[in-house]
Amino acid sequence: MDTRAKTIICDIDGTLVKHGTPSTVATPEYKMELLPGTLSKLEEWEAKGYSIILLTGRKESIRGVTEKQLRDVGIFYDQLLMGVGGGVRYLVNDSKPNGSQSAFAINVERNIGISSINI
């Protein structure tokens, strides 16, 4: 079994916080609404030493606003990838020399949260 720390790549809107429209989330007045279990799951992954990478379709031009919104609701992360389009996303990765898979995808229902994910 591979004991190296895992990397979690997680979308923001509709996954960690309630999904908002592009025009509303771009405003400094917008306050993110945490989905149930978001902070406890992030804390669990952090305690396990996982690297947490957040990604979003939000434009790079609103990075400062997004970073502040995340801080305001207590969401922490190692990296934030902005401008990742809202269309279908694919993770492409190589398999281990022994043939085991090294990449997985989990889809959650919008605005339900991540509390039931076990990684």
VENDA-V640244 format. One record per residue. N is the residue number from 1. BURIAL is b if it has 24 or more other ideal C-beta (glycine too) atoms within 12 Angstrom, else e. D_LAST is the distance of its C-alpha to the last C-alpha in Angstrom with 2 decimals. Layout:
# VENDA-V640244
((N	BURIAL	D_LAST) (N	BURIAL	D_LAST))
This chain:
# VENDA-V640244
((1	e	13.75) (2	e	13.02) (3	e	12.72) (4	e	13.14) (5	e	11.21) (6	e	8.80) (7	b	10.24) (8	b	9.01) (9	b	11.99) (10	b	12.58) (11	b	15.85) (12	b	17.91) (13	b	20.45) (14	b	19.44) (15	b	15.73) (16	b	15.99) (17	b	19.71) (18	b	22.23) (19	b	23.46) (20	b	26.91) (21	e	29.56) (22	e	30.11) (23	e	33.46) (24	e	32.27) (25	b	29.17) (26	b	31.46) (27	e	33.73) (28	e	33.61) (29	e	34.28) (30	b	31.09) (31	e	28.73) (32	b	25.09) (33	e	23.99) (34	b	20.53) (35	b	18.55) (36	e	17.57) (37	e	14.62) (38	b	14.33) (39	b	15.46) (40	e	13.71) (41	b	10.21) (42	b	11.57) (43	e	13.08) (44	e	10.06) (45	b	8.51) (46	e	12.16) (47	e	12.73) (48	e	10.22) (49	e	12.25) (50	e	10.07) (51	e	12.55) (52	b	12.56) (53	b	14.80) (54	b	16.23) (55	b	18.35) (56	b	21.09) (57	b	24.11) (58	b	26.22) (59	e	29.09) (60	e	29.27) (61	e	32.48) (62	b	30.73) (63	e	28.32) (64	e	30.15) (65	b	30.04) (66	b	26.31) (67	b	25.59) (68	e	27.83) (69	b	26.27) (70	b	22.79) (71	e	24.41) (72	e	26.38) (73	e	23.42) (74	e	21.51) (75	b	18.79) (76	b	18.22) (77	b	16.84) (78	e	17.69) (79	e	19.15) (80	b	20.41) (81	e	21.34) (82	b	24.14) (83	e	26.13) (84	b	23.45) (85	e	25.26) (86	e	24.40) (87	e	24.68) (88	e	22.25) (89	e	19.83) (90	e	18.87) (91	e	16.71) (92	e	18.78) (93	e	17.79) (94	e	19.30) (95	e	18.05) (96	e	18.30) (97	e	21.82) (98	e	20.86) (99	e	19.79) (100	e	16.03) (101	e	14.15) (102	e	12.85) (103	e	11.94) (104	e	10.22) (105	e	11.04) (106	e	10.05) (107	e	13.23) (108	e	13.72) (109	e	17.25) (110	e	19.21) (111	e	19.65) (112	e	17.32) (113	b	14.58) (114	b	10.84) (115	e	11.00) (116	e	9.79) (117	b	6.40) (118	e	3.78) (119	e	0.00))
